Amino acid sequence: MSFGAVVPGVPAAGLPEEAYLLDVREPGEWTVGHAPGAVHIPLGELGAQVRQVPRDQTVYVICRSGSRSAYAAQALGAGGWNAVNVADGMLGWASAGRPMVSDSGAPPFVA
């Protein structure tokens, strides 16, 4: 992988409704608030679980602020996936008023 390669990005508000959303945050971050329908694979586990990520559609990668997801999108892109970074992350998702859920049923928030 070449570091410094341009990673396509989109703000959370611009994601298509039916997008495949891959959340690479840590389990504690995911538990307190995530997008409904998102797939959770923490960044540190992505290499071992990459076969779960579909190759036949665009993969939108999200984290808290867009940094970890940029790294993950770059790695996926280098591996042949069509990966796009959600540049403003879950902070942007929440700011855009997009729906969120928590695993506990408590009001969701971005940790």
C-alpha positions in Angstrom: 0.0 0.0 0.0 1.3 3.4 -0.8 0.8 5.9 2.0 -0.4 9.3 0.9 -2.6 8.0 -1.9 -5.8 9.9 -2.3 -8.8 8.2 -0.7 -12.2 9.1 -2.1 -14.4 10.7 0.6 -17.9 11.8 1.2 -19.6 13.6 4.2 -22.0 11.5 6.2 -24.9 13.6 5.1 -24.1 12.6 1.5 -24.3 8.8 1.9 -26.9 7.0 -0.1 -29.7 5.5 2.0 -28.9 1.9 1.1 -25.1 2.2 1.3 -23.0 -0.6 2.6 -21.5 1.0 5.7 -18.5 -0.5 7.4 -17.9 0.8 10.9 -14.2 0.3 12.0 -14.5 1.8 15.5 -13.7 0.0 18.7 -16.4 -2.2 20.3 -17.1 0.3 23.1 -17.7 3.1 20.6 -20.0 0.9 18.5 -22.0 -0.2 21.5 -23.1 3.3 22.6 -24.1 4.5 19.1 -23.9 3.4 15.5 -25.8 3.6 12.3 -28.6 1.1 11.8 -27.6 -1.5 9.4 -23.9 -0.8 9.6 -21.5 -3.7 9.7 -19.0 -3.6 12.6 -15.4 -4.8 12.1 -12.9 -2.9 14.3 -9.9 -1.6 12.4 -7.5 -3.9 14.2 -9.5 -6.9 13.1 -10.1 -5.8 9.5 -7.2 -7.8 8.0 -8.5 -11.0 9.6 -12.1 -10.4 8.6 -11.7 -8.7 5.3 -13.4 -11.6 3.5 -16.7 -10.5 5.1 -16.5 -7.2 3.1 -18.3 -7.4 -0.2 -16.4 -6.7 -3.4 -19.5 -6.2 -5.6 -20.6 -2.9 -4.2 -19.2 0.4 -2.9 -18.1 0.1 0.7 -18.4 3.3 2.8 -16.0 3.2 5.7 -16.8 5.2 8.9 -15.1 5.8 12.3 -15.5 8.6 14.8 -14.0 11.5 12.9 -12.7 10.1 9.5 -9.1 9.3 10.4 -9.2 5.5 11.0 -11.8 5.1 8.3 -9.5 6.9 5.8 -6.7 4.4 6.6 -9.2 1.4 6.3 -10.6 2.8 3.0 -7.0 3.2 1.7 -6.1 -0.4 2.6 -9.3 -1.8 1.1 -8.8 0.2 -2.1 -5.3 -1.1 -2.4 -6.8 -4.6 -2.1 -9.2 -4.1 -4.9 -12.4 -2.9 -3.1 -14.3 0.2 -4.2 -13.9 1.9 -0.8 -15.0 5.5 0.2 -14.1 7.2 3.4 -16.9 8.9 5.4 -14.8 12.0 5.9 -16.6 13.4 8.9 -17.3 10.1 10.6 -20.0 9.4 13.2 -19.6 13.0 14.4 -20.8 14.1 11.0 -23.4 11.4 11.0 -24.9 12.7 14.3 -24.6 16.3 13.2 -26.5 15.5 10.0 -29.3 14.1 12.1 -29.0 10.6 10.6 -30.5 7.8 12.6 -28.5 6.0 15.3 -29.1 3.1 17.6 -27.3 1.7 20.7 -26.8 -1.9 21.7 -28.2 -1.3 25.2 -31.3 0.5 24.1 -30.2 3.7 25.8 -30.2 6.9 23.8 -27.3 6.6 21.3 -24.4 8.9 21.2 -21.0 9.2 19.5 -18.1 8.2 21.9 
